[in-house]
Structure formats: structure tokens, C-alpha cells
Amino acid sequence: MTPHSWEPCFLLHSRSFGDTSIIADVFTESSGKVSIVAKGAKNPRSKFFGHLLPFSALKIMVTGKSDMKTLTQIDSNYLSQSAKGPHDLYTYLYVNELMIRLLPKGLANLELYQLYSNFVDLARLDAIDESALRIFELDLLDILGYGINFDTDMNENSEFRDSVIYSYKPERGFYPSNDNLGFTADEIFLIKNREVQDIDKLKLKQLSQVAITACLDGRELSSREFFKKIKI
């Protein structure tokens, strides 16, 4: 990030720091994921007060040479109003936690920034459904280098056959199986091309969750625990 220059970004997560300040993780266009400290931001008289809200698109100005930048100016365009209920809130929490967990710090990725920006635009229009979320997950994995091999059978390194059902093994790919929740060759082709509307939702969700869990090295997502509570 260039000191004293306006930088577009999205707020991913924030937490209290001391009695009056806030530390926030933001996803910036030029520098990727960055941590900033907003001194005095919890004070109602602060120019930062009320701006560092979850799911906000921001323009910020920072200073500092260390990994932890100091926020000096902020101009926000709130997007949090697009979260209309607990399930919308869960989707935001879940996606932002994925970004926090999977993104390396300080590494710019314009393709990923655009993917996230498009997701936020859909959420603002109330157009995020389960299919859109699955597509976001698959695209996120691709961009970060964890993409699923939708081209060949992992055992034979050959094209998928029409008469065979395939299951997915994390970090390896699809293999022939008798699993009722497996995929046909046509379904694998459709998922590869992000034409997922007619794919069984449970099967698709399990596929994305298995692939994502492998990237997290066994760590649980806090947002999944939150979702379990609101489903009761």
C-alpha cells in the first residue's frame, strides 16, 4: 500500500485493541490482505467511528512501514445493509472467514479481488443463492491454486466415462466408486463449467466442503459453528 494514497478495499474482520482502538483485516486491491490499526475508532468523536463495520467496501489511507499499518483517513460505502437475515449474515461470515484463513498477507491478486468484489455486488442485489456460493468457493480454490481436477480420472489419468460414478478425494481428484453421492461424467463437466443449477445441492456442497477443509489443514471454521446455532 502506498502511504497517504487512497486505497479501495473490503473489510474482512475487525477486533478491539485496547479500550478505544480497533485492529482490522482488510482486502486491498494493490496489496492483498493487510492488517490496520484504527486508533481511537471506538470513541464516538473519532472520524473512524461507525465506519469499520463488517462487509463494508471502503476507501482508506494509511501510513507506516511495518506489517501493521496505521489508518489515517477513511471513506466508506456501506454494503452491510444487504444482509437481510441470519442466513445472509452467515454467508458473509463464512466467505470472509475463508478469505482470512486462505489468503496470504501482503500478496496482491487482482483476479481474486474482482471475484470478491463481484460476490459483494451480488449480495447487495440480494442475488446470492446456494449455487452462487458454490461457484464462489470453486473459483476461490482455482485462483489460490487449490483447484479441483475436473479433467481426468485420478487413477488412470484418463477422461471420465459415461457409465461410471465418481467420488472425490481431497487434493487428488475423482475416482470410480459406488457412492450414491458420487458424480457422473456429465455432472463433473457441468461443475467444471460452473453450470451447477441442476446439480444435487447436497452433493455439490459436500464436494466444496471436502476440498476447502483440505486447504484448512483440519482447522474448523467458526462460521460453521455459528450456522449450526441459527439452524436450531
Secondary structure as the mmCIF struct_conf table of DSSP 4:
data_model
#
loop_
_struct_conf.conf_type_id
_struct_conf.id
_struct_conf.beg_label_comp_id
_struct_conf.beg_label_asym_id
_struct_conf.beg_label_seq_id
_struct_conf.end_label_comp_id
_struct_conf.end_label_asym_id
_struct_conf.end_label_seq_id
TURN_TY1_P TURN_TY1_P1 PRO A 3 HIS A 4
BEND BEND1 SER A 5 SER A 5
STRN STRN1 GLU A 7 PHE A 17
TURN_TY1_P TURN_TY1_P2 GLY A 18 THR A 20
STRN STRN2 SER A 21 THR A 28
TURN_TY1_P TURN_TY1_P3 GLU A 29 SER A 31
STRN STRN3 GLY A 32 ALA A 38
TURN_TY1_P TURN_TY1_P4 LYS A 39 LYS A 42
BEND BEND2 ASN A 43 ASN A 43
TURN_TY1_P TURN_TY1_P5 PRO A 44 ARG A 45
BEND BEND3 SER A 46 SER A 46
TURN_TY1_P TURN_TY1_P6 LYS A 47 HIS A 51
TURN_TY1_P TURN_TY1_P7 PRO A 54 PHE A 55
STRN STRN4 ALA A 57 THR A 63
BEND BEND4 LYS A 65 ASP A 67
STRN STRN5 MET A 68 ASN A 77
HELX_RH_3T_P HELX_RH_3T_P1 SER A 80 SER A 82
BEND BEND5 GLY A 85 GLY A 85
HELX_RH_AL_P HELX_RH_AL_P1 PRO A 86 LEU A 102
BEND BEND6 LEU A 103 LEU A 103
HELX_LH_PP_P HELX_LH_PP_P1 PRO A 104 PRO A 104
STRN STRN6 LYS A 105 LYS A 105
TURN_TY1_P TURN_TY1_P8 GLY A 106 GLY A 106
HELX_RH_AL_P HELX_RH_AL_P2 LEU A 110 ARG A 124
TURN_TY1_P TURN_TY1_P9 LEU A 125 ASP A 126
HELX_RH_AL_P HELX_RH_AL_P3 GLU A 130 ILE A 143
TURN_TY1_P TURN_TY1_P10 LEU A 144 GLY A 145
BEND BEND7 ASP A 151 THR A 152
STRN STRN7 ASP A 153 ASP A 153
TURN_TY1_P TURN_TY1_P11 MET A 154 GLU A 156
HELX_LH_PP_P HELX_LH_PP_P2 GLU A 159 ARG A 161
TURN_TY1_P TURN_TY1_P12 ASP A 162 SER A 163
STRN STRN8 TYR A 166 LYS A 169
TURN_TY1_P TURN_TY1_P13 PRO A 170 ARG A 172
STRN STRN9 GLY A 173 PRO A 176
TURN_TY1_P TURN_TY1_P14 ASN A 180 LEU A 181
STRN STRN10 PHE A 183 PHE A 183
HELX_RH_AL_P HELX_RH_AL_P4 ALA A 185 LYS A 192
TURN_TY1_P TURN_TY1_P15 ASN A 193 ARG A 194
TURN_TY1_P TURN_TY1_P16 GLN A 197 ASP A 198
BEND BEND8 ILE A 199 ILE A 199
HELX_RH_AL_P HELX_RH_AL_P5 LYS A 201 CYS A 215
TURN_TY1_P TURN_TY1_P17 LEU A 216 GLY A 218
HELX_LH_PP_P HELX_LH_PP_P3 ARG A 219 LEU A 221
HELX_RH_AL_P HELX_RH_AL_P6 SER A 222 LYS A 231
#
